[in-house]
């Protein structure tokens, strides 16, 4: 778990992300629950509920939609 946290922190720094991030437990329960395979873009609201669930990627990624969803969640503050 410690290594996962270190990798997550490294990604946050390298990508210059200024938003909260979480690291899944070793059982990958969150990854399984969000069906992130092959890939999906999600936005989770401050209340912990899914505010946006994108299409299966990368073919059905809609970055503009995802960005708008991020903006809406941040505006709700």
HTML snippet that shows the backbone in 3Dmol.js (N, CA, C, O; Angstrom):
<script src="https://3Dmol.org/build/3Dmol-min.js"></script>
<div id="view" style="width:600px;height:400px;position:relative"></div>
<script>
const pdb = `
ATOM      1  N   UNK A   1       0.844  -1.196   0.000  1.00  0.00           N
ATOM      2  CA  UNK A   1       0.000   0.000   0.000  1.00  0.00           C
ATOM      3  C   UNK A   1       0.882   1.250   0.000  1.00  0.00           C
ATOM      4  O   UNK A   1       0.578   2.242  -0.662  1.00  0.00           O
ATOM      5  N   UNK A   2       1.959   1.180   0.743  1.00  0.00           N
ATOM      6  CA  UNK A   2       2.874   2.325   0.805  1.00  0.00           C
ATOM      7  C   UNK A   2       3.412   2.677  -0.583  1.00  0.00           C
ATOM      8  O   UNK A   2       3.523   3.852  -0.933  1.00  0.00           O
ATOM      9  N   UNK A   3       3.743   1.655  -1.366  1.00  0.00           N
ATOM     10  CA  UNK A   3       4.253   1.885  -2.724  1.00  0.00           C
ATOM     11  C   UNK A   3       3.170   2.515  -3.608  1.00  0.00           C
ATOM     12  O   UNK A   3       3.465   3.400  -4.413  1.00  0.00           O
ATOM     13  N   UNK A   4       1.927   2.066  -3.463  1.00  0.00           N
ATOM     14  CA  UNK A   4       0.824   2.660  -4.232  1.00  0.00           C
ATOM     15  C   UNK A   4       0.680   4.148  -3.923  1.00  0.00           C
ATOM     16  O   UNK A   4       0.484   4.968  -4.821  1.00  0.00           O
ATOM     17  N   UNK A   5       0.779   4.474  -2.664  1.00  0.00           N
ATOM     18  CA  UNK A   5       0.660   5.879  -2.257  1.00  0.00           C
ATOM     19  C   UNK A   5       1.793   6.699  -2.854  1.00  0.00           C
ATOM     20  O   UNK A   5       1.566   7.805  -3.345  1.00  0.00           O
ATOM     21  N   UNK A   6       3.002   6.171  -2.816  1.00  0.00           N
ATOM     22  CA  UNK A   6       4.156   6.871  -3.388  1.00  0.00           C
ATOM     23  C   UNK A   6       3.979   7.097  -4.885  1.00  0.00           C
ATOM     24  O   UNK A   6       4.272   8.181  -5.390  1.00  0.00           O
ATOM     25  N   UNK A   7       3.503   6.080  -5.594  1.00  0.00           N
ATOM     26  CA  UNK A   7       3.276   6.209  -7.031  1.00  0.00           C
ATOM     27  C   UNK A   7       2.189   7.252  -7.297  1.00  0.00           C
ATOM     28  O   UNK A   7       2.320   8.075  -8.203  1.00  0.00           O
ATOM     29  N   UNK A   8       1.130   7.215  -6.513  1.00  0.00           N
ATOM     30  CA  UNK A   8       0.064   8.208  -6.661  1.00  0.00           C
ATOM     31  C   UNK A   8       0.561   9.623  -6.435  1.00  0.00           C
ATOM     32  O   UNK A   8       0.220  10.536  -7.187  1.00  0.00           O
ATOM     33  N   UNK A   9       1.360   9.802  -5.405  1.00  0.00           N
ATOM     34  CA  UNK A   9       1.918  11.128  -5.125  1.00  0.00           C
ATOM     35  C   UNK A   9       2.829  11.585  -6.257  1.00  0.00           C
ATOM     36  O   UNK A   9       2.809  12.755  -6.641  1.00  0.00           O
ATOM     37  N   UNK A  10       3.620  10.672  -6.784  1.00  0.00           N
ATOM     38  CA  UNK A  10       4.503  10.998  -7.900  1.00  0.00           C
ATOM     39  C   UNK A  10       3.698  11.442  -9.122  1.00  0.00           C
ATOM     40  O   UNK A  10       4.057  12.413  -9.789  1.00  0.00           O
ATOM     41  N   UNK A  11       2.618  10.732  -9.407  1.00  0.00           N
ATOM     42  CA  UNK A  11       1.761  11.114 -10.536  1.00  0.00           C
ATOM     43  C   UNK A  11       1.159  12.500 -10.330  1.00  0.00           C
ATOM     44  O   UNK A  11       1.104  13.305 -11.259  1.00  0.00           O
ATOM     45  N   UNK A  12       0.713  12.769  -9.123  1.00  0.00           N
ATOM     46  CA  UNK A  12       0.125  14.082  -8.823  1.00  0.00           C
ATOM     47  C   UNK A  12       1.132  15.199  -9.107  1.00  0.00           C
ATOM     48  O   UNK A  12       0.785  16.229  -9.683  1.00  0.00           O
ATOM     49  N   UNK A  13       2.367  14.981  -8.698  1.00  0.00           N
ATOM     50  CA  UNK A  13       3.418  15.986  -8.905  1.00  0.00           C
ATOM     51  C   UNK A  13       3.745  16.120 -10.389  1.00  0.00           C
ATOM     52  O   UNK A  13       3.784  17.229 -10.921  1.00  0.00           O
ATOM     53  N   UNK A  14       3.979  15.002 -11.050  1.00  0.00           N
ATOM     54  CA  UNK A  14       4.368  15.027 -12.466  1.00  0.00           C
ATOM     55  C   UNK A  14       3.291  15.619 -13.349  1.00  0.00           C
ATOM     56  O   UNK A  14       3.596  16.290 -14.335  1.00  0.00           O
ATOM     57  N   UNK A  15       2.030  15.380 -13.008  1.00  0.00           N
ATOM     58  CA  UNK A  15       0.920  15.912 -13.804  1.00  0.00           C
ATOM     59  C   UNK A  15       0.449  17.281 -13.321  1.00  0.00           C
ATOM     60  O   UNK A  15      -0.471  17.866 -13.892  1.00  0.00           O
ATOM     61  N   UNK A  16       1.088  17.786 -12.264  1.00  0.00           N
ATOM     62  CA  UNK A  16       0.739  19.090 -11.690  1.00  0.00           C
ATOM     63  C   UNK A  16      -0.748  19.177 -11.358  1.00  0.00           C
ATOM     64  O   UNK A  16      -1.389  20.199 -11.603  1.00  0.00           O
ATOM     65  N   UNK A  17      -1.293  18.089 -10.794  1.00  0.00           N
ATOM     66  CA  UNK A  17      -2.712  18.072 -10.441  1.00  0.00           C
ATOM     67  C   UNK A  17      -2.930  18.816  -9.132  1.00  0.00           C
ATOM     68  O   UNK A  17      -2.205  18.613  -8.158  1.00  0.00           O
ATOM     69  N   UNK A  18      -3.926  19.667  -9.123  1.00  0.00           N
ATOM     70  CA  UNK A  18      -4.241  20.462  -7.938  1.00  0.00           C
ATOM     71  C   UNK A  18      -5.611  20.104  -7.389  1.00  0.00           C
ATOM     72  O   UNK A  18      -6.336  20.967  -6.893  1.00  0.00           O
ATOM     73  N   UNK A  19      -5.957  18.842  -7.478  1.00  0.00           N
ATOM     74  CA  UNK A  19      -7.245  18.382  -6.980  1.00  0.00           C
ATOM     75  C   UNK A  19      -6.997  17.184  -6.071  1.00  0.00           C
ATOM     76  O   UNK A  19      -5.957  16.534  -6.169  1.00  0.00           O
ATOM     77  N   UNK A  20      -7.928  16.895  -5.205  1.00  0.00           N
ATOM     78  CA  UNK A  20      -7.742  15.726  -4.340  1.00  0.00           C
ATOM     79  C   UNK A  20      -7.697  14.442  -5.164  1.00  0.00           C
ATOM     80  O   UNK A  20      -8.330  14.347  -6.215  1.00  0.00           O
ATOM     81  N   UNK A  21      -6.961  13.481  -4.687  1.00  0.00           N
ATOM     82  CA  UNK A  21      -6.884  12.175  -5.335  1.00  0.00           C
ATOM     83  C   UNK A  21      -6.931  11.102  -4.256  1.00  0.00           C
ATOM     84  O   UNK A  21      -6.599  11.352  -3.097  1.00  0.00           O
ATOM     85  N   UNK A  22      -7.342   9.924  -4.647  1.00  0.00           N
ATOM     86  CA  UNK A  22      -7.384   8.794  -3.713  1.00  0.00           C
ATOM     87  C   UNK A  22      -6.600   7.634  -4.302  1.00  0.00           C
ATOM     88  O   UNK A  22      -6.409   7.545  -5.515  1.00  0.00           O
ATOM     89  N   UNK A  23      -6.149   6.748  -3.421  1.00  0.00           N
ATOM     90  CA  UNK A  23      -5.438   5.551  -3.835  1.00  0.00           C
ATOM     91  C   UNK A  23      -6.280   4.364  -3.398  1.00  0.00           C
ATOM     92  O   UNK A  23      -6.669   4.261  -2.234  1.00  0.00           O
ATOM     93  N   UNK A  24      -6.554   3.480  -4.326  1.00  0.00           N
ATOM     94  CA  UNK A  24      -7.362   2.301  -4.040  1.00  0.00           C
ATOM     95  C   UNK A  24      -6.621   1.360  -3.085  1.00  0.00           C
ATOM     96  O   UNK A  24      -5.392   1.297  -3.078  1.00  0.00           O
ATOM     97  N   UNK A  25      -7.398   0.636  -2.285  1.00  0.00           N
ATOM     98  CA  UNK A  25      -6.823  -0.374  -1.398  1.00  0.00           C
ATOM     99  C   UNK A  25      -6.274  -1.527  -2.238  1.00  0.00           C
ATOM    100  O   UNK A  25      -6.507  -1.575  -3.446  1.00  0.00           O
ATOM    101  N   UNK A  26      -5.557  -2.446  -1.619  1.00  0.00           N
ATOM    102  CA  UNK A  26      -4.926  -3.548  -2.327  1.00  0.00           C
ATOM    103  C   UNK A  26      -5.938  -4.492  -2.987  1.00  0.00           C
ATOM    104  O   UNK A  26      -5.581  -5.213  -3.919  1.00  0.00           O
ATOM    105  N   UNK A  27      -7.176  -4.502  -2.528  1.00  0.00           N
ATOM    106  CA  UNK A  27      -8.191  -5.376  -3.130  1.00  0.00           C
ATOM    107  C   UNK A  27      -8.804  -4.776  -4.399  1.00  0.00           C
ATOM    108  O   UNK A  27      -9.626  -5.414  -5.057  1.00  0.00           O
ATOM    109  N   UNK A  28      -8.403  -3.546  -4.739  1.00  0.00           N
ATOM    110  CA  UNK A  28      -8.892  -2.842  -5.935  1.00  0.00           C
ATOM    111  C   UNK A  28     -10.405  -2.706  -5.974  1.00  0.00           C
ATOM    112  O   UNK A  28     -10.996  -2.719  -7.053  1.00  0.00           O
ATOM    113  N   UNK A  29     -11.039  -2.576  -4.817  1.00  0.00           N
ATOM    114  CA  UNK A  29     -12.496  -2.495  -4.740  1.00  0.00           C
ATOM    115  C   UNK A  29     -13.049  -1.311  -5.533  1.00  0.00           C
ATOM    116  O   UNK A  29     -14.079  -1.439  -6.194  1.00  0.00           O
ATOM    117  N   UNK A  30     -12.383  -0.174  -5.474  1.00  0.00           N
ATOM    118  CA  UNK A  30     -12.867   1.009  -6.200  1.00  0.00           C
ATOM    119  C   UNK A  30     -12.738   0.801  -7.706  1.00  0.00           C
ATOM    120  O   UNK A  30     -13.663   1.106  -8.459  1.00  0.00           O
ATOM    121  N   UNK A  31     -11.598   0.284  -8.143  1.00  0.00           N
ATOM    122  CA  UNK A  31     -11.413   0.025  -9.574  1.00  0.00           C
ATOM    123  C   UNK A  31     -12.479  -0.930 -10.086  1.00  0.00           C
ATOM    124  O   UNK A  31     -13.013  -0.739 -11.179  1.00  0.00           O
ATOM    125  N   UNK A  32     -12.791  -1.956  -9.303  1.00  0.00           N
ATOM    126  CA  UNK A  32     -13.820  -2.915  -9.702  1.00  0.00           C
ATOM    127  C   UNK A  32     -15.204  -2.269  -9.708  1.00  0.00           C
ATOM    128  O   UNK A  32     -15.995  -2.505 -10.622  1.00  0.00           O
ATOM    129  N   UNK A  33     -15.497  -1.465  -8.705  1.00  0.00           N
ATOM    130  CA  UNK A  33     -16.817  -0.833  -8.598  1.00  0.00           C
ATOM    131  C   UNK A  33     -17.076   0.156  -9.722  1.00  0.00           C
ATOM    132  O   UNK A  33     -18.213   0.287 -10.178  1.00  0.00           O
ATOM    133  N   UNK A  34     -16.046   0.851 -10.175  1.00  0.00           N
ATOM    134  CA  UNK A  34     -16.218   1.854 -11.215  1.00  0.00           C
ATOM    135  C   UNK A  34     -15.999   1.301 -12.613  1.00  0.00           C
ATOM    136  O   UNK A  34     -16.046   2.050 -13.589  1.00  0.00           O
ATOM    137  N   UNK A  35     -15.765   0.019 -12.719  1.00  0.00           N
ATOM    138  CA  UNK A  35     -15.573  -0.635 -14.024  1.00  0.00           C
ATOM    139  C   UNK A  35     -14.610   0.156 -14.902  1.00  0.00           C
ATOM    140  O   UNK A  35     -14.931   0.502 -16.039  1.00  0.00           O
ATOM    141  N   UNK A  36     -13.452   0.431 -14.375  1.00  0.00           N
ATOM    142  CA  UNK A  36     -12.477   1.277 -15.061  1.00  0.00           C
ATOM    143  C   UNK A  36     -11.688   0.539 -16.130  1.00  0.00           C
ATOM    144  O   UNK A  36     -10.693   1.059 -16.635  1.00  0.00           O
ATOM    145  N   UNK A  37     -12.116  -0.658 -16.478  1.00  0.00           N
ATOM    146  CA  UNK A  37     -11.422  -1.386 -17.523  1.00  0.00           C
ATOM    147  C   UNK A  37     -12.350  -1.466 -18.718  1.00  0.00           C
ATOM    148  O   UNK A  37     -13.479  -1.917 -18.526  1.00  0.00           O
ATOM    149  N   UNK A  38     -11.993  -1.077 -19.924  1.00  0.00           N
ATOM    150  CA  UNK A  38     -10.638  -0.686 -20.245  1.00  0.00           C
ATOM    151  C   UNK A  38     -10.251   0.677 -19.670  1.00  0.00           C
ATOM    152  O   UNK A  38      -9.199   0.775 -19.038  1.00  0.00           O
ATOM    153  N   UNK A  39     -11.020   1.697 -19.851  1.00  0.00           N
ATOM    154  CA  UNK A  39     -10.726   3.007 -19.273  1.00  0.00           C
ATOM    155  C   UNK A  39     -12.002   3.830 -19.257  1.00  0.00           C
ATOM    156  O   UNK A  39     -12.841   3.704 -20.149  1.00  0.00           O
ATOM    157  N   UNK A  40     -12.145   4.665 -18.250  1.00  0.00           N
ATOM    158  CA  UNK A  40     -13.269   5.598 -18.179  1.00  0.00           C
ATOM    159  C   UNK A  40     -12.797   6.868 -17.477  1.00  0.00           C
ATOM    160  O   UNK A  40     -11.862   6.853 -16.677  1.00  0.00           O
ATOM    161  N   UNK A  41     -13.460   7.943 -17.797  1.00  0.00           N
ATOM    162  CA  UNK A  41     -13.216   9.207 -17.103  1.00  0.00           C
ATOM    163  C   UNK A  41     -14.398   9.455 -16.177  1.00  0.00           C
ATOM    164  O   UNK A  41     -15.551   9.436 -16.608  1.00  0.00           O
ATOM    165  N   UNK A  42     -14.107   9.684 -14.920  1.00  0.00           N
ATOM    166  CA  UNK A  42     -15.137   9.955 -13.920  1.00  0.00           C
ATOM    167  C   UNK A  42     -14.866  11.289 -13.255  1.00  0.00           C
ATOM    168  O   UNK A  42     -13.731  11.764 -13.208  1.00  0.00           O
ATOM    169  N   UNK A  43     -15.931  11.884 -12.744  1.00  0.00           N
ATOM    170  CA  UNK A  43     -15.826  13.011 -11.819  1.00  0.00           C
ATOM    171  C   UNK A  43     -16.671  12.626 -10.615  1.00  0.00           C
ATOM    172  O   UNK A  43     -17.849  12.294 -10.748  1.00  0.00           O
ATOM    173  N   UNK A  44     -16.062  12.675  -9.452  1.00  0.00           N
ATOM    174  CA  UNK A  44     -16.772  12.368  -8.222  1.00  0.00           C
ATOM    175  C   UNK A  44     -16.980  13.675  -7.470  1.00  0.00           C
ATOM    176  O   UNK A  44     -16.024  14.402  -7.201  1.00  0.00           O
ATOM    177  N   UNK A  45     -18.232  13.969  -7.131  1.00  0.00           N
ATOM    178  CA  UNK A  45     -18.562  15.208  -6.435  1.00  0.00           C
ATOM    179  C   UNK A  45     -18.067  15.211  -5.004  1.00  0.00           C
ATOM    180  O   UNK A  45     -17.643  14.184  -4.474  1.00  0.00           O
ATOM    181  N   UNK A  46     -18.124  16.352  -4.401  1.00  0.00           N
ATOM    182  CA  UNK A  46     -17.685  16.500  -3.003  1.00  0.00           C
ATOM    183  C   UNK A  46     -18.505  15.634  -2.051  1.00  0.00           C
ATOM    184  O   UNK A  46     -18.058  15.306  -0.952  1.00  0.00           O
ATOM    185  N   UNK A  47     -19.710  15.268  -2.489  1.00  0.00           N
ATOM    186  CA  UNK A  47     -20.568  14.417  -1.663  1.00  0.00           C
ATOM    187  C   UNK A  47     -20.243  12.940  -1.828  1.00  0.00           C
ATOM    188  O   UNK A  47     -20.880  12.089  -1.207  1.00  0.00           O
ATOM    189  N   UNK A  48     -19.251  12.630  -2.666  1.00  0.00           N
ATOM    190  CA  UNK A  48     -18.839  11.251  -2.872  1.00  0.00           C
ATOM    191  C   UNK A  48     -19.634  10.510  -3.936  1.00  0.00           C
ATOM    192  O   UNK A  48     -19.390   9.328  -4.182  1.00  0.00           O
ATOM    193  N   UNK A  49     -20.578  11.190  -4.566  1.00  0.00           N
ATOM    194  CA  UNK A  49     -21.393  10.558  -5.615  1.00  0.00           C
ATOM    195  C   UNK A  49     -20.791  10.859  -6.986  1.00  0.00           C
ATOM    196  O   UNK A  49     -20.139  11.884  -7.183  1.00  0.00           O
ATOM    197  N   UNK A  50     -21.020   9.952  -7.923  1.00  0.00           N
ATOM    198  CA  UNK A  50     -20.508  10.132  -9.280  1.00  0.00           C
ATOM    199  C   UNK A  50     -21.272  11.276  -9.949  1.00  0.00           C
ATOM    200  O   UNK A  50     -22.492  11.219 -10.105  1.00  0.00           O
ATOM    201  N   UNK A  51     -20.534  12.311 -10.340  1.00  0.00           N
ATOM    202  CA  UNK A  51     -21.130  13.467 -11.003  1.00  0.00           C
ATOM    203  C   UNK A  51     -21.027  13.341 -12.528  1.00  0.00           C
ATOM    204  O   UNK A  51     -21.776  13.982 -13.265  1.00  0.00           O
ATOM    205  N   UNK A  52     -20.104  12.521 -12.982  1.00  0.00           N
ATOM    206  CA  UNK A  52     -19.928  12.301 -14.421  1.00  0.00           C
ATOM    207  C   UNK A  52     -19.287  10.935 -14.629  1.00  0.00           C
ATOM    208  O   UNK A  52     -18.319  10.581 -13.956  1.00  0.00           O
ATOM    209  N   UNK A  53     -19.840  10.172 -15.571  1.00  0.00           N
ATOM    210  CA  UNK A  53     -19.267   8.887 -15.965  1.00  0.00           C
ATOM    211  C   UNK A  53     -19.144   8.904 -17.473  1.00  0.00           C
ATOM    212  O   UNK A  53     -20.145   8.909 -18.189  1.00  0.00           O
ATOM    213  N   UNK A  54     -17.917   8.914 -17.949  1.00  0.00           N
ATOM    214  CA  UNK A  54     -17.681   8.959 -19.383  1.00  0.00           C
ATOM    215  C   UNK A  54     -17.840   7.603 -20.040  1.00  0.00           C
ATOM    216  O   UNK A  54     -18.008   6.585 -19.368  1.00  0.00           O
ATOM    217  N   UNK A  55     -17.785   7.601 -21.353  1.00  0.00           N
ATOM    218  CA  UNK A  55     -17.870   6.364 -22.112  1.00  0.00           C
ATOM    219  C   UNK A  55     -16.587   5.560 -22.018  1.00  0.00           C
ATOM    220  O   UNK A  55     -15.559   6.061 -21.560  1.00  0.00           O
ATOM    221  N   UNK A  56     -16.653   4.320 -22.449  1.00  0.00           N
ATOM    222  CA  UNK A  56     -15.481   3.451 -22.435  1.00  0.00           C
ATOM    223  C   UNK A  56     -14.438   4.033 -23.374  1.00  0.00           C
ATOM    224  O   UNK A  56     -14.729   4.381 -24.519  1.00  0.00           O
ATOM    225  N   UNK A  57     -13.230   4.129 -22.871  1.00  0.00           N
ATOM    226  CA  UNK A  57     -12.179   4.769 -23.653  1.00  0.00           C
ATOM    227  C   UNK A  57     -11.241   3.776 -24.297  1.00  0.00           C
ATOM    228  O   UNK A  57     -11.300   2.567 -24.069  1.00  0.00           O
ATOM    229  N   UNK A  58     -10.393   4.331 -25.093  1.00  0.00           N
ATOM    230  CA  UNK A  58     -10.320   5.755 -25.408  1.00  0.00           C
ATOM    231  C   UNK A  58     -11.260   6.203 -26.518  1.00  0.00           C
ATOM    232  O   UNK A  58     -11.392   7.402 -26.761  1.00  0.00           O
ATOM    233  N   UNK A  59     -11.921   5.261 -27.199  1.00  0.00           N
ATOM    234  CA  UNK A  59     -12.768   5.643 -28.339  1.00  0.00           C
ATOM    235  C   UNK A  59     -13.903   6.588 -27.964  1.00  0.00           C
ATOM    236  O   UNK A  59     -14.248   7.478 -28.741  1.00  0.00           O
ATOM    237  N   UNK A  60     -14.484   6.406 -26.786  1.00  0.00           N
ATOM    238  CA  UNK A  60     -15.655   7.201 -26.433  1.00  0.00           C
ATOM    239  C   UNK A  60     -15.372   8.250 -25.363  1.00  0.00           C
ATOM    240  O   UNK A  60     -16.289   8.711 -24.683  1.00  0.00           O
ATOM    241  N   UNK A  61     -14.102   8.626 -25.215  1.00  0.00           N
ATOM    242  CA  UNK A  61     -13.762   9.729 -24.321  1.00  0.00           C
ATOM    243  C   UNK A  61     -14.299  11.016 -24.926  1.00  0.00           C
ATOM    244  O   UNK A  61     -14.215  11.236 -26.135  1.00  0.00           O
ATOM    245  N   UNK A  62     -14.849  11.855 -24.070  1.00  0.00           N
ATOM    246  CA  UNK A  62     -15.300  13.183 -24.497  1.00  0.00           C
ATOM    247  C   UNK A  62     -14.696  14.182 -23.523  1.00  0.00           C
ATOM    248  O   UNK A  62     -15.354  14.611 -22.575  1.00  0.00           O
ATOM    249  N   UNK A  63     -13.434  14.555 -23.760  1.00  0.00           N
ATOM    250  CA  UNK A  63     -12.730  15.424 -22.817  1.00  0.00           C
ATOM    251  C   UNK A  63     -13.452  16.730 -22.509  1.00  0.00           C
ATOM    252  O   UNK A  63     -13.400  17.209 -21.376  1.00  0.00           O
ATOM    253  N   UNK A  64     -14.120  17.309 -23.492  1.00  0.00           N
ATOM    254  CA  UNK A  64     -14.838  18.565 -23.255  1.00  0.00           C
ATOM    255  C   UNK A  64     -15.979  18.349 -22.257  1.00  0.00           C
ATOM    256  O   UNK A  64     -16.202  19.187 -21.384  1.00  0.00           O
ATOM    257  N   UNK A  65     -16.697  17.236 -22.380  1.00  0.00           N
ATOM    258  CA  UNK A  65     -17.769  16.909 -21.429  1.00  0.00           C
ATOM    259  C   UNK A  65     -17.197  16.719 -20.027  1.00  0.00           C
ATOM    260  O   UNK A  65     -17.743  17.216 -19.042  1.00  0.00           O
ATOM    261  N   UNK A  66     -16.086  15.988 -19.961  1.00  0.00           N
ATOM    262  CA  UNK A  66     -15.425  15.706 -18.687  1.00  0.00           C
ATOM    263  C   UNK A  66     -14.984  17.010 -18.024  1.00  0.00           C
ATOM    264  O   UNK A  66     -15.194  17.216 -16.828  1.00  0.00           O
ATOM    265  N   UNK A  67     -14.371  17.882 -18.818  1.00  0.00           N
ATOM    266  CA  UNK A  67     -13.918  19.175 -18.303  1.00  0.00           C
ATOM    267  C   UNK A  67     -15.102  20.006 -17.805  1.00  0.00           C
ATOM    268  O   UNK A  67     -14.998  20.660 -16.767  1.00  0.00           O
ATOM    269  N   UNK A  68     -16.204  19.991 -18.515  1.00  0.00           N
ATOM    270  CA  UNK A  68     -17.394  20.716 -18.088  1.00  0.00           C
ATOM    271  C   UNK A  68     -17.905  20.179 -16.759  1.00  0.00           C
ATOM    272  O   UNK A  68     -18.293  20.948 -15.879  1.00  0.00           O
ATOM    273  N   UNK A  69     -17.903  18.861 -16.617  1.00  0.00           N
ATOM    274  CA  UNK A  69     -18.350  18.242 -15.371  1.00  0.00           C
ATOM    275  C   UNK A  69     -17.448  18.654 -14.196  1.00  0.00           C
ATOM    276  O   UNK A  69     -17.934  18.929 -13.098  1.00  0.00           O
ATOM    277  N   UNK A  70     -16.155  18.693 -14.436  1.00  0.00           N
ATOM    278  CA  UNK A  70     -15.221  19.157 -13.401  1.00  0.00           C
ATOM    279  C   UNK A  70     -15.560  20.589 -13.009  1.00  0.00           C
ATOM    280  O   UNK A  70     -15.596  20.920 -11.824  1.00  0.00           O
ATOM    281  N   UNK A  71     -15.807  21.435 -14.001  1.00  0.00           N
ATOM    282  CA  UNK A  71     -16.159  22.829 -13.740  1.00  0.00           C
ATOM    283  C   UNK A  71     -17.432  22.954 -12.921  1.00  0.00           C
ATOM    284  O   UNK A  71     -17.512  23.780 -12.013  1.00  0.00           O
ATOM    285  N   UNK A  72     -18.427  22.137 -13.240  1.00  0.00           N
ATOM    286  CA  UNK A  72     -19.695  22.186 -12.486  1.00  0.00           C
ATOM    287  C   UNK A  72     -19.469  21.791 -11.032  1.00  0.00           C
ATOM    288  O   UNK A  72     -19.980  22.448 -10.125  1.00  0.00           O
ATOM    289  N   UNK A  73     -18.712  20.728 -10.804  1.00  0.00           N
ATOM    290  CA  UNK A  73     -18.461  20.278  -9.436  1.00  0.00           C
ATOM    291  C   UNK A  73     -17.686  21.342  -8.665  1.00  0.00           C
ATOM    292  O   UNK A  73     -17.990  21.612  -7.503  1.00  0.00           O
ATOM    293  N   UNK A  74     -16.696  21.942  -9.297  1.00  0.00           N
ATOM    294  CA  UNK A  74     -15.917  22.984  -8.609  1.00  0.00           C
ATOM    295  C   UNK A  74     -16.759  24.216  -8.328  1.00  0.00           C
ATOM    296  O   UNK A  74     -16.589  24.863  -7.295  1.00  0.00           O
ATOM    297  N   UNK A  75     -17.669  24.548  -9.242  1.00  0.00           N
ATOM    298  CA  UNK A  75     -18.523  25.717  -9.039  1.00  0.00           C
ATOM    299  C   UNK A  75     -19.501  25.510  -7.883  1.00  0.00           C
ATOM    300  O   UNK A  75     -19.905  26.466  -7.222  1.00  0.00           O
ATOM    301  N   UNK A  76     -19.877  24.253  -7.649  1.00  0.00           N
ATOM    302  CA  UNK A  76     -20.795  23.958  -6.551  1.00  0.00           C
ATOM    303  C   UNK A  76     -20.129  24.188  -5.199  1.00  0.00           C
ATOM    304  O   UNK A  76     -20.795  24.368  -4.180  1.00  0.00           O
ATOM    305  N   UNK A  77     -18.782  24.177  -5.217  1.00  0.00           N
ATOM    306  CA  UNK A  77     -17.952  24.466  -4.057  1.00  0.00           C
ATOM    307  C   UNK A  77     -18.418  23.991  -2.783  1.00  0.00           C
ATOM    308  O   UNK A  77     -17.758  24.205  -1.766  1.00  0.00           O
TER     309      UNK A  77
END
`;
const viewer = $3Dmol.createViewer("view");
viewer.addModel(pdb, "pdb");
viewer.setStyle({}, {cartoon: {color: "spectrum"}});
viewer.zoomTo();
viewer.render();
</script>
